[in-house]
């Protein structure tokens, strides 16, 4: 984990394992790939408008959520394990 947007559940330096085989549902914590700029991020995901929109929600209230058209989301990989140094 890099940054503070997913605090307090995940802290900078934590190692998170993501699975492409794990089902992604509303409220899943996911590694997300966005196109066309190849941006990646780690956020809690929620689906809206019948699945045509994806809201990426940081856990830390100091950071804003973002909403994207589903076709912009090239990959969603759910967190399945977290290793924390603390």
Secondary structure, 3 states (H helix, E strand, C coil): CCCCCCCCCCCCCCEEEEECCCCCCCCEEEEEEECCCCEEEEEEEEEEHHHCEEEEECCCCCCCCEEEEHHHEEEEEEEEEEECCC
